Amino acid sequence: MSHLKNMSIILVIAFVATIVERTDAVDHTVGDTTGWTNSAGAKFYSDWASNNTFKQNDVLVFNFVAGGHSVAEINKADFDNCNVNSTTNAITTTPARFTLNRTGDFYFTCTFPTHCQTGGQKLTVKVPASSSSTPPSATPPSSGTTPTSPTSGGTPSPSSPTQPGATPPSPGSATALVATFPTLIALVINLLL
């Protein structure tokens, strides 16, 4: 019986640790109050990315003028060349939400003609494999040049959202933790008694 209690306690602790880890997910509003626009330029978005630390399961929130911009995750080659012609997964309604659902590099651009090439409306973020607190590396690309940041394969994740609302709110909801925590505490107390 004692062995069963110990195993139950270990399982509860593992479950709580998983929930607490998920609560670390953060929503990042791309460009902060400037939002997602072609008037800010690639250096602006590169600087914004270098001043933020991204982790797996964080969410990028792109706010833009509906009908005037879009956002799509693309591969590195298309990012480097501002090739938006092959993009079929652009989100045109705002706010667009993308979950950083893996480690590595993510590449985003506006699919409106000239917004990437001329306006520099493109963003790359790196999600490091470790949970270190150092900011991601980002090299400011100037309009029409190739950024020098490292790559990890380059193709967008197949689970990237293609419709507005396809990415649920961050799994790190404080509400979920608050609702679950009293139940877990009661379970642990019952197991210990």
C-alpha positions in Angstrom: 0.0 0.0 0.0 2.8 2.4 0.8 4.4 1.7 -2.6 1.1 2.6 -4.3 1.0 5.9 -2.3 4.5 6.8 -3.3 3.9 6.0 -7.0 0.7 8.1 -6.9 2.6 11.0 -5.3 5.2 10.8 -8.0 2.6 10.8 -10.8 0.8 13.8 -9.2 4.1 15.7 -8.9 5.0 14.9 -12.6 1.5 16.2 -13.7 1.9 19.4 -11.7 5.4 19.9 -13.1 4.0 19.6 -16.6 1.2 22.1 -15.9 3.7 24.6 -14.4 6.0 24.2 -17.4 3.2 25.0 -19.8 2.3 28.1 -17.8 5.6 29.6 -18.8 4.3 30.1 -22.4 4.0 33.7 -23.3 2.1 35.7 -26.0 4.5 38.1 -27.9 2.8 40.9 -29.7 5.0 41.3 -32.8 6.3 44.9 -33.0 4.7 45.8 -29.7 2.5 48.9 -30.2 3.8 49.4 -33.8 2.3 46.1 -34.8 2.8 44.3 -38.2 3.3 46.9 -40.9 5.5 47.6 -43.9 6.5 51.1 -42.7 8.7 49.8 -39.8 11.3 47.9 -41.9 13.3 44.7 -41.4 15.7 46.2 -38.9 12.8 47.2 -36.7 11.5 43.6 -36.6 15.0 42.1 -36.2 15.7 44.5 -33.3 12.3 43.5 -31.8 13.1 39.8 -32.1 16.6 40.3 -30.5 15.0 42.0 -27.5 12.7 39.1 -26.8 13.4 35.6 -25.6 11.3 32.9 -27.3 10.5 29.5 -25.9 8.6 26.5 -27.4 4.8 27.0 -27.1 5.1 30.8 -27.0 2.6 32.5 -29.3 3.4 35.3 -31.8 0.5 37.7 -32.2 0.5 39.7 -35.4 -1.7 42.8 -35.2 -2.2 44.6 -38.6 -4.8 46.5 -40.6 -7.1 43.9 -42.2 -7.1 44.2 -45.9 -3.8 46.0 -45.9 -1.5 43.2 -44.7 -1.2 39.5 -44.1 1.2 37.1 -42.4 2.5 33.7 -43.5 5.2 31.4 -42.2 7.6 30.6 -45.0 10.8 28.7 -45.4 14.3 30.3 -45.2 14.9 30.4 -49.0 11.6 32.2 -49.6 12.4 34.5 -46.6 15.8 35.4 -48.0 14.4 36.2 -51.4 11.1 37.7 -50.3 9.4 35.1 -52.4 5.8 35.2 -51.5 4.4 33.7 -54.7 4.4 30.1 -53.4 2.7 31.0 -50.1 -0.7 29.5 -49.7 -1.2 29.7 -46.0 -1.4 33.5 -45.5 -3.6 34.7 -42.7 -5.4 37.9 -43.7 -7.5 38.5 -40.6 -6.2 40.1 -37.5 -4.9 39.3 -35.0 -3.0 36.4 -36.5 -1.6 33.9 -33.9 1.2 31.5 -34.5 2.4 29.0 -31.8 6.1 28.4 -31.8 5.5 24.7 -31.6 9.1 23.5 -32.0 12.7 24.6 -31.5 14.6 26.2 -34.4 14.1 29.1 -36.7 10.7 30.5 -37.8 10.3 32.9 -40.8 7.4 35.2 -41.4 6.5 37.7 -44.0 3.6 39.8 -45.4 2.4 38.3 -48.6 1.3 41.6 -50.1 3.4 42.6 -53.2 6.5 44.7 -52.2 5.8 44.6 -48.5 8.6 42.2 -47.9 11.1 43.4 -50.5 10.6 47.1 -50.3 9.0 47.6 -46.9 11.0 45.0 -45.0 7.9 43.4 -43.5 9.6 40.1 -42.5 10.5 38.5 -39.2 12.7 35.7 -38.1 12.7 34.3 -34.6 14.7 31.5 -33.1 13.4 29.2 -30.4 16.5 27.7 -28.7 16.6 24.0 -27.8 17.5 24.8 -24.2 15.5 26.9 -21.9 18.3 29.4 -21.4 17.4 33.0 -20.7 19.7 34.5 -23.3 17.9 36.4 -26.1 17.8 34.7 -29.5 20.3 35.7 -32.1 18.9 37.9 -34.8 20.8 39.6 -37.5 19.1 42.7 -38.8 18.5 42.2 -42.6 18.5 45.4 -44.6 15.8 45.5 -47.3 16.6 43.1 -50.1 19.6 41.4 -48.5 20.0 38.0 -47.0 20.0 37.8 -43.2 23.0 35.8 -41.8 21.2 34.0 -38.9 21.7 30.2 -38.7 19.1 27.8 -40.0 17.7 24.5 -38.9 16.2 23.2 -42.0 14.0 26.0 -43.1 10.6 24.6 -43.9 7.6 25.7 -42.0 6.0 23.3 -39.6 3.0 21.4 -41.1 1.0 22.2 -38.0 1.2 26.0 -38.5 -2.2 27.6 -38.5 -3.7 28.3 -41.9 -6.9 29.9 -40.6 -7.5 32.6 -38.1 -8.2 31.1 -34.7 -6.4 27.9 -35.6 -3.9 28.5 -32.8 -5.6 28.3 -29.5 -4.6 30.8 -26.8 -1.4 30.0 -25.1 -1.5 26.6 -23.3 0.0 28.3 -20.3 -3.2 29.7 -19.1 -3.2 30.8 -15.5 -6.9 29.9 -15.4 -6.1 26.3 -16.1 -3.5 26.2 -13.4 -5.8 27.9 -10.8 -8.6 25.6 -11.6 -6.5 22.4 -11.4 -4.2 23.3 -8.5 -6.7 22.9 -5.6 -7.8 19.5 -6.9 -4.1 18.3 -7.1 -3.4 19.6 -3.6 -6.4 17.7 -2.2 -5.3 14.6 -4.0 -1.8 14.8 -2.5 -3.2 15.4 1.0 -5.5 12.4 0.7 -2.6 10.2 -0.5 -0.4 11.3 2.4 -3.1 10.5 5.0 
